[in-house]
Amino acid sequence: MQRVALVTGASRGIGAILAGAFREAGWQVVGLSRGGSDDPTGSPTVACDVTDEAAVGTAVEAVIAEHGRIDLLVNNAGLVEREVPLWEGDPEQWWQVMETNVRGPFLVTRAVVPHMIAAGGGRVINLNSGSGTRESAVLTAYHASKSALARLTGGVALAGAEHGVLAFDLAPGVIETDMTHSMEMHRDRTEWTSPDDLAALALAIADGELDGFSGRMVRAGADNLDVLREKSAQGLGEGERMLRLRPWGEGDPLA
């Protein structure tokens, strides 16, 4: 039976890259995008605003009705705000980033996972970022949204484990896209993460090669896939590749 992947934000950028990679690997790929136009690889794309609960529910039910299953969910749709300090930010734009980057994955995952559970399991890949592990002077919404996304990933991994549902944070590095070209911080960048590295990592997760990283983060362009496979098989310790508070040392009451 052909496996089915649902990819949000599939009409361009990283979403289109991943949709194409899964399609070439033999998956049936369905994309979601605001406009609904087919992605450049030819995968069908359904019009859906991932922040709209009703629209998400309708889109997911349509995929289930046509294909009978969703084995993999890739939450990729995302936004970034204008690069200014928080007090200069536009409140509507700031909140739109949070809505798209956090509410979107919440709503789509909420709609998809019950179908995964009914089918005996599945995997969720959240396109996260190293930005979620640190502060920024000028991208507070984006960084906050990616920190929050890691908590969604961890929550799904914990609650889903008994049902065979796994969840992963996949940081794509810096892929050359319209979004990254729009960012001041990348204006003079000449070195970019290879889309092939991103695709290889996503496919390895989807194929179950990195299940030991459920609830944890991996990063394209920095991680070696063979090393990840080895670490996954060995098992990781508490807090490794996860967002955690770092205590100041012995005697810290928060340790």
C-alpha positions, 0 to 999 in steps of 0.5 A: 500500500502506498504511504501517504504524506501530508505537507503544509506550505507545499506550494513553494520553498522548503514545502515544495522541496520536501513534497518533491522528495517524498513523491520521488521516493514513492509516497503519495503526497498531498500538499496544503497551501493558502492558494491551493495551486499544485507545487512545482513537483506536480503533487496535488495541493489543497487550498487551506489556511492552516490557522482556520480550524474548520478549513483544516478539518475539511482538508484533512477529512478530504485527504482521508476520504480519498486516500484512506490514511495519512502516514506522515504529517509535515508541518512546514507552513510558516512566516517570519516578521520584519526584523526589528526590536520587539517595541518596534514590531507591528502587533498584527504581523507579530501575532500572525507569525505566532498564529501560523507557526504555532496554531497552524501545526496545532490544528493540523496535528490535532486533525491528523493524529486521531487518524494515525492512531486509528491506523496504528501509528504515524509520524509528525515532522515539525519544521523547526529551527535553531532559532527556537533554542536562543534569543533574537534582538529582532525576530522575537515572534519567529524565535518564540514560535519555534520554541513553542513548536518544540513543546508541541513536538514534545507533547505529541511524542509523549502522548503519542508513544503508546499509540505508535505516533512519533514526532520530530523537530527538523531544523532545515538549516538555511535553505535558499528560498524566498523567505530567507532571501527576504531576511536582512540577516541573510543578505550577504550569505553565499553558503546555503544548506543543501536541499538534498541534505534536508530531503535525506534527513526527512526521508530517514525520519519518515522511514523510521530510521531515526525513531530514537529522536522522537520528541527531539531536534535534528538539523540538516546541514550539520548532522551526519545521517550515519551518526544520527542512525547510530545515536537513534539505535543506542538511545539518547539520554534525558534532555539530549537534543531537547529544550531544557533549562540549564541550571547554574550548577550544583546547588541550583534549586531549579536543577 
